[in-house]
Amino acid sequence: MRFVGALMGITFGFIFAGAGGFIAAETAVPTYFTWLEMKEWNATQAEIIDAGGEDNSVTATYEDEVAGKKYRGERVYIANFKDNIGSYHTDMRRYLTQKRRTAQPVTIWFDPDNPVDSVIDRDMRWGLFALMTVF
């Protein structure tokens, strides 16, 4: 009987660890490597066309110009999913809405090899990253 209980515990442990590894591989690992790539991107100024979102997300549309060519971007931050960690989304939405309302440019970061890829906030949100990693 003890053997069956131990076997079930080990099996459950492997399943749980495997699921956790899969989730980390799908969220934390790509986010970390994207952050590393974005550290090499160049800065430019962009005009906020639209800003919005919900309690757990922030959205924006912005236009910038690189080497005389105009680009339109929508990526606000590194992660590509919604979350409710802290007040990040509320604060960022407020910041972007203010910039749009006052027609002030924002600094964005773009991939010099592919300027269509851009982001407003390339900083790692370490609380979110820790949650993705631990989860």
VEXMAR-981278 format. One line per field, with one value per residue: residue number from 0; y, x, z of N, C-alpha, C in turn. Coordinates in pm, whole numbers, plus 50000, padded with zeros to 5 digits. Atoms other than C-alpha are relative to their C-alpha. Example, Ala and Ser with C-alpha at 12.3 -4.5 7.8 and 13.67 -1.06 7.14 Angstrom:
n = 0:1
n.yy = 49881:49881
n.xx = 50089:49918
n.zz = 50000:49994
ca.yy = 49550:49894
ca.xx = 51230:51367
ca.zz = 50780:50714
c.yy = 50120:50109
c.xx = 50090:49923
c.zz = 50000:50073
END
This chain:
n = 0:1:2:3:4:5:6:7:8:9:10:11:12:13:14:15:16:17:18:19:20:21:22:23:24:25:26:27:28:29:30:31:32:33:34:35:36:37:38:39:40:41:42:43:44:45:46:47:48:49:50:51:52:53:54:55:56:57:58:59:60:61:62:63:64:65:66:67:68:69:70:71:72:73:74:75:76:77:78:79:80:81:82:83:84:85:86:87:88:89:90:91:92:93:94:95:96:97:98:99:100:101:102:103:104:105:106:107:108:109:110:111:112:113:114:115:116:117:118:119:120:121:122:123:124:125:126:127:128:129:130:131:132:133:134
n.yy = 49880:49884:49990:49939:49859:49933:49993:49895:49872:49972:49973:49867:49904:49985:49931:49860:49937:49988:49890:49876:49979:49959:49862:49913:49999:49923:49862:49936:50011:49906:49863:49967:49982:49879:49889:49990:49944:49860:49916:49956:49921:49855:49914:49891:49939:50040:49930:50091:49983:50047:50070:50053:50127:50042:50009:50091:49981:49865:50004:49872:49994:49887:49985:49947:49989:50048:49983:49941:50085:50002:50131:49998:50109:50022:50072:49910:50053:50123:50117:49998:50050:49918:50038:49905:49981:49859:49895:49969:49968:49873:49893:49984:49945:49858:49934:49992:49914:49862:49965:49982:49880:49880:50013:50012:50129:50096:50077:50141:50075:50076:50091:49933:50088:50012:49890:50020:50054:49893:50012:49877:50026:50120:50042:50125:49991:50111:50068:50086:50105:50095:50079:50093:50099:50083:50070
n.xx = 50083:49910:49940:50100:50008:49877:50003:50097:49938:49894:50068:50059:49890:49949:50101:50004:49874:50002:50091:49932:49893:50063:50048:49880:49944:50090:50018:49883:49880:50006:50000:49863:49918:50048:49944:49858:49993:50044:49896:49914:50079:49977:50110:50050:50121:50123:50123:50106:50122:50110:49960:50115:49976:50087:49928:49887:49927:49990:49982:49963:49957:49908:49929:49863:49931:49861:49934:50093:50116:50092:50043:50107:49982:50104:49948:49975:49896:49938:50089:50109:50123:50057:49969:50049:49890:49978:50077:49929:50090:50066:49900:49957:50115:50009:49885:50019:50116:49953:49913:50086:50082:49916:49924:49857:49947:49945:49885:50024:49881:50026:49896:49933:50001:50138:50063:50143:50007:49974:50065:49992:49929:49918:49951:50055:50085:49943:50104:50069:49906:49988:50123:49995:49897:50037:50124
n.zz = 50000:49997:50132:50089:49961:50043:50146:50036:49966:50098:50127:49990:49998:50136:50080:49955:50042:50146:50035:49962:50098:50126:49985:49998:50135:50086:49953:49940:50084:50112:49950:49963:50120:50066:49924:50036:50134:49999:49940:50110:50093:50003:49955:50084:49946:50069:49964:49957:50079:49917:49877:49928:49934:49891:49873:50008:50126:50053:50144:50060:50138:50010:50127:49990:50128:49997:50130:50094:50025:49886:49951:49900:49907:49899:49884:49888:49911:50047:49995:50098:49940:49894:49862:49900:49906:49968:50068:50124:50112:49969:50009:50139:50074:49962:50062:50145:50025:49978:50113:50117:49980:50009:50126:49971:50046:49903:50048:50025:50036:50122:50046:50113:50116:50046:49927:49976:49864:49904:49870:49921:49875:50014:49869:49948:49881:49927:49925:50096:50040:49889:49997:50113:49974:49887:50031
ca.yy = 50000:50240:50164:50262:50588:50672:50591:50815:51095:51067:51053:51360:51539:51472:51585:51903:51977:51909:52144:52411:52366:52394:52714:52864:52766:52936:53255:53330:53205:53392:53705:53695:53652:53923:54156:54076:54151:54477:54603:54642:54831:55202:55482:55727:55950:55850:56015:55839:55793:55601:55467:55251:54912:54744:54681:54403:54541:54856:54921:55191:55281:55504:55636:55692:55764:55583:55681:55883:55600:55607:55309:55231:55023:54877:54695:54861:54631:54312:54051:53958:53874:54031:54033:54201:54245:54585:54909:54890:54894:55178:55387:55324:55393:55722:55816:55737:55908:56223:56218:56179:56455:56701:56586:56515:56246:55934:55748:55409:55141:54978:54692:54853:54547:54556:54897:54771:54590:54843:54878:55166:55011:54769:54740:54401:54385:54170:54095:53957:53767:53612:53502:53346:53167:53038:52944
ca.xx = 50000:50285:50438:50117:50094:50458:50414:50106:50295:50591:50361:50169:50498:50628:50302:50295:50664:50616:50318:50514:50809:50581:50421:50765:50885:50581:50586:50894:51165:51043:50981:51335:51494:51272:51386:51751:51693:51513:51808:51989:51708:51728:51518:51305:51006:50650:50310:50034:49735:49518:49547:49312:49274:49117:49211:49448:49578:49688:49666:49809:49861:50154:50340:50711:50956:51285:51515:51237:50984:50673:50575:50271:50310:50084:50312:50318:50535:50738:50481:50209:49934:49708:49787:49679:50019:50028:49907:50121:49833:49648:49964:50075:49727:49716:50064:49981:49642:49808:50072:49801:49584:49876:50022:50358:50578:50684:51010:50972:51227:51257:51454:51719:51712:51332:51191:50832:50904:50875:50769:50693:50823:51113:51181:51135:50847:51030:50722:50541:50852:50889:50526:50570:50885:50753:50412
ca.zz = 50000:50080:49742:49559:49758:49686:49318:49298:49474:49238:48935:49052:49121:48770:48613:48823:48753:48381:48362:48548:48313:48012:48142:48216:47868:47713:47923:48133:47895:47584:47790:47925:47581:47433:47711:47631:47262:47336:47539:47205:47034:46943:47083:46890:46955:46870:46869:47063:46833:47077:47433:47635:47791:48091:48453:48349:48019:47846:47473:47252:46891:46809:46505:46471:46194:46130:45843:45680:45686:45906:46119:46331:46644:46911:47153:47494:47704:47677:47784:47536:47782:48041:48413:48734:48901:49072:48916:48601:48353:48525:48555:48197:48059:48252:48123:47760:47775:47914:47638:47375:47522:47536:47199:47363:47208:47398:47370:47209:47130:46787:46637:46414:46186:46157:46260:46237:46568:46848:47210:47443:47766:47727:48100:48262:48508:48761:48973:48669:48561:48907:48899:48554:48665:48996:48860
c.yy = 50126:50024:50071:50149:50077:50016:50108:50138:50040:50034:50140:50108:50025:50075:50149:50074:50020:50113:50134:50035:50046:50144:50098:50012:50084:50147:50064:50000:50094:50146:50044:50025:50120:50123:50019:50061:50149:50094:50058:50090:50150:50076:50101:50056:49958:50084:49896:50034:49963:49928:49955:49873:49973:49998:49915:50009:50148:49986:50139:49979:50124:49999:50060:50004:49958:50009:50048:49917:49994:49857:50020:49878:49991:49933:50098:49950:49861:49883:50016:49947:50093:49950:50104:50020:50150:50095:50037:50047:50133:50116:50026:50059:50149:50081:50020:50089:50147:50045:50024:50131:50127:50000:50000:49864:49913:49933:49856:49937:49914:49914:50064:49914:49984:50105:49987:49940:50109:49975:50132:49977:49869:49951:49870:50031:49878:49926:49903:49885:49895:49911:49896:49887:49903:49916:49874
c.xx = 50087:50062:49906:49988:50122:50002:49903:50058:50107:49939:49939:50108:50058:49902:49997:50126:50004:49910:50063:50112:49946:49954:50117:50059:49916:49987:50131:50122:49993:50002:50141:50087:49955:50057:50148:50017:49968:50102:50092:49926:50031:49876:49963:49874:49880:49884:49895:49873:49878:50058:49876:50037:49898:50081:50125:50076:50005:50027:50037:50030:50086:50070:50137:50060:50145:50054:49902:49877:49914:49958:49890:50020:49887:50052:50036:50113:50043:49903:49884:49869:49955:50044:49943:50104:50020:49912:50061:49906:49929:50096:50043:49888:49985:50112:49978:49883:50040:50088:49917:49923:50082:50088:50151:50049:50045:50120:49955:50133:49966:50121:50069:50004:49861:49916:49849:49978:50039:49921:50014:50086:50077:50057:49932:49915:50035:49897:49923:50090:50015:49877:49999:50098:49959:49877:50030
c.zz = 50000:49863:49903:50032:49956:49849:49952:50029:49900:49865:49999:49997:49862:49911:50035:49955:49848:49954:50033:49903:49866:50007:50001:49860:49905:50041:50045:49907:49880:50044:50034:49877:49918:50068:49965:49861:50000:50063:49893:49900:50014:50044:49892:50067:49916:50050:50037:49922:50084:50121:50073:50073:50108:50128:49990:49867:49965:49850:49951:49853:49989:49864:50025:49860:50018:49858:49893:49969:50126:50032:50102:50088:50100:50126:50110:50087:49954:49993:49901:50057:50112:50137:50094:50111:50021:49919:49865:49890:50021:49984:49857:49915:50028:49933:49850:49963:50017:49883:49874:50009:49980:49874:50024:49952:50118:49937:49981:49961:49879:49965:49880:49873:49940:50073:50022:50139:50099:50127:50073:50124:49989:50132:50043:50123:50085:50085:49912:49958:50110:50008:49887:50027:50110:49969:49923
END
